[in-house]
Amino acid sequence: MLEAAKNEFATKGFDRATMRGIAAAAGVDAALVHHYYGSKDDLFLAALEIPFDPRTVIPALAEVGMDQLGNGIAATFVTLWDVEDNRLPLVAMLRAAMTNEDTATLLRNGLARLVLDTLSQVLDVPDGRMRAQLVASQLLGLALTRYLLALEPLASMPPADVVAAIGPTLQRYVDGCP
């Protein structure tokens, strides 16, 4: 089922892929896909081997308070990416999105939607989507330079130093400050 889901999401994109289509491609009943994976979002995260669920991770970050959300996002991001078993599929996905339009579309319409929509809801402000995109721009830049390109000294900087460096910038985006 996961292979069928990967193929369907890759060829049709998140929006056009359906649970029924994925089930048909896997040669199983749609009820079986629903039984094992629940929702299309859950299946998407499983198929892409995303090591976290943004629908639970991001709201949990807000529990520390909105005034600490930037540092919380930075710390969680670095913690997730610094674990090699997490980093490998994330780097592969990022690399593929940079060179393949289907993958870029898939991430834009699938994963980015899950992350950006969830963060926008946590922010609960009229321009929350823009603020969430600004946070994402900083984090994607960090992922590119620290994990994909491994640019020094950032690549080997201690996680706490990375968080201290980018947390305030993320907080400015969360707060809506220019």
C-alpha positions as CSV (number, residue, x, y, z in Angstrom):
1,M,0.0,0.0,0.0
2,L,2.8,2.4,0.8
3,E,4.5,1.9,-2.5
4,A,1.2,2.5,-4.3
5,A,0.7,5.6,-2.2
6,K,4.2,6.9,-3.1
7,N,3.6,6.3,-6.8
8,E,0.1,7.9,-6.7
9,F,1.2,10.9,-4.7
10,A,4.3,11.4,-7.0
11,T,2.4,11.0,-10.2
12,K,-0.8,12.8,-9.4
13,G,0.2,15.1,-6.5
14,F,-1.4,15.2,-3.1
15,D,-4.6,17.0,-4.2
16,R,-5.4,14.6,-7.1
17,A,-4.4,11.3,-5.4
18,T,-7.3,9.6,-3.8
19,M,-7.6,6.8,-1.2
20,R,-9.6,4.8,-3.6
21,G,-7.1,5.2,-6.4
22,I,-4.2,4.3,-4.0
23,A,-6.2,1.2,-2.9
24,A,-6.9,0.2,-6.5
25,A,-3.2,0.6,-7.4
26,A,-2.3,-1.6,-4.4
27,G,-4.9,-4.2,-5.4
28,V,-6.7,-3.9,-2.1
29,D,-10.1,-2.6,-0.9
30,A,-10.2,1.1,0.1
31,A,-11.5,0.1,3.5
32,L,-8.1,-1.6,4.2
33,V,-6.2,1.5,3.4
34,H,-8.5,3.5,5.7
35,H,-8.1,0.8,8.4
36,Y,-4.3,0.9,8.4
37,Y,-3.7,4.6,7.7
38,G,-6.9,6.5,8.6
39,S,-6.8,9.6,6.6
40,K,-5.1,10.7,3.4
41,D,-2.8,13.0,5.4
42,D,-1.8,10.0,7.6
43,L,-1.1,7.9,4.5
44,F,0.9,10.7,2.9
45,L,3.1,11.1,6.0
46,A,3.7,7.3,6.1
47,A,4.4,7.0,2.4
48,L,7.0,9.8,2.5
49,E,8.5,8.4,5.7
50,I,8.2,11.8,7.5
51,P,9.6,11.2,10.9
52,F,7.1,13.5,12.7
53,D,3.5,14.6,12.4
54,P,3.3,18.4,12.1
55,R,-0.3,18.2,13.2
56,T,0.8,17.1,16.6
57,V,4.3,18.5,16.9
58,I,3.5,22.1,16.1
59,P,0.5,22.5,18.4
60,A,2.5,20.9,21.2
61,L,5.2,23.6,20.7
62,A,2.6,26.3,21.4
63,E,2.2,25.0,24.9
64,V,5.4,26.7,25.9
65,G,3.7,30.0,25.1
66,M,3.7,32.2,22.1
67,D,6.6,34.3,23.4
68,Q,8.8,31.2,23.2
69,L,7.4,29.6,20.0
70,G,10.3,30.7,17.8
71,N,12.9,29.0,20.0
72,G,10.6,26.0,20.3
73,I,10.3,25.7,16.6
74,A,14.0,26.0,16.1
75,A,14.9,23.5,18.8
76,T,12.4,21.0,17.5
77,F,13.5,21.4,13.9
78,V,17.2,21.0,14.8
79,T,16.4,18.0,17.1
80,L,14.4,16.2,14.4
81,W,17.0,16.9,11.6
82,D,20.0,16.0,13.7
83,V,18.9,12.4,14.2
84,E,20.4,10.6,11.2
85,D,17.5,8.2,10.8
86,N,15.2,11.2,10.5
87,R,17.6,13.3,8.4
88,L,18.2,10.8,5.6
89,P,14.6,10.7,4.3
90,L,14.2,14.5,4.8
91,V,17.3,15.3,2.9
92,A,16.3,13.0,0.1
93,M,12.9,14.7,-0.1
94,L,14.4,18.1,-0.1
95,R,17.0,17.2,-2.7
96,A,14.3,15.6,-4.9
97,A,12.0,18.7,-4.6
98,M,14.9,20.9,-5.9
99,T,15.3,18.9,-9.0
100,N,11.9,17.4,-9.8
101,E,8.8,19.4,-10.3
102,D,6.5,16.6,-9.4
103,T,8.2,16.2,-6.0
104,A,8.2,20.0,-5.5
105,T,4.5,20.1,-6.2
106,L,3.9,17.1,-3.9
107,L,5.7,18.8,-1.1
108,R,4.1,22.2,-1.8
109,N,0.5,20.7,-1.8
110,G,1.0,18.0,0.8
111,L,3.7,18.4,3.4
112,A,3.9,22.2,3.2
113,R,0.1,22.4,3.5
114,L,0.2,20.3,6.7
115,V,3.0,22.3,8.2
116,L,1.9,25.7,7.1
117,D,-1.8,25.2,7.9
118,T,-1.0,23.8,11.3
119,L,1.3,26.6,12.2
120,S,-1.1,29.2,10.8
121,Q,-3.8,27.8,13.1
122,V,-1.5,27.9,16.1
123,L,-0.6,31.5,15.4
124,D,-4.3,32.4,15.0
125,V,-3.8,35.8,13.5
126,P,-5.1,37.3,10.2
127,D,-1.7,37.1,8.5
128,G,-0.8,33.7,10.0
129,R,-0.2,32.0,6.6
130,M,2.4,34.6,5.7
131,R,4.1,34.3,9.0
132,A,4.1,30.6,8.7
133,Q,5.7,30.9,5.3
134,L,8.4,33.2,6.6
135,V,9.2,30.6,9.3
136,A,9.3,27.9,6.7
137,S,11.7,30.0,4.5
138,Q,14.1,30.3,7.4
139,L,13.9,26.5,8.2
140,L,14.3,25.4,4.6
141,G,17.3,27.7,4.3
142,L,18.7,26.1,7.5
143,A,18.0,22.6,6.1
144,L,19.7,23.4,2.8
145,T,22.8,24.9,4.4
146,R,23.3,22.7,7.5
147,Y,22.0,19.3,6.3
148,L,22.1,19.2,2.5
149,L,25.1,21.3,1.5
150,A,26.8,20.8,4.9
151,L,28.3,24.3,4.8
152,E,30.8,24.9,7.6
153,P,30.8,26.1,10.3
154,L,27.0,25.8,10.4
155,A,27.0,22.1,9.6
156,S,29.0,21.2,12.7
157,M,27.7,24.0,15.0
158,P,26.3,22.6,18.3
159,P,22.5,22.4,18.2
160,A,22.0,24.8,21.0
161,D,24.1,27.5,19.2
162,V,22.0,27.0,16.0
163,V,18.8,27.4,18.1
164,A,20.1,30.5,19.8
165,A,21.0,32.0,16.4
166,I,17.8,31.3,14.5
167,G,15.2,31.2,17.3
168,P,15.0,35.0,17.6
169,T,14.4,35.4,13.8
170,L,11.6,32.8,13.9
171,Q,10.1,34.6,16.9
172,R,10.1,37.9,14.9
173,Y,8.1,36.1,12.2
174,V,5.7,34.6,14.9
175,D,5.2,38.0,16.4
176,G,4.7,39.7,13.1
177,C,7.5,42.2,13.5
178,P,9.3,43.5,10.5
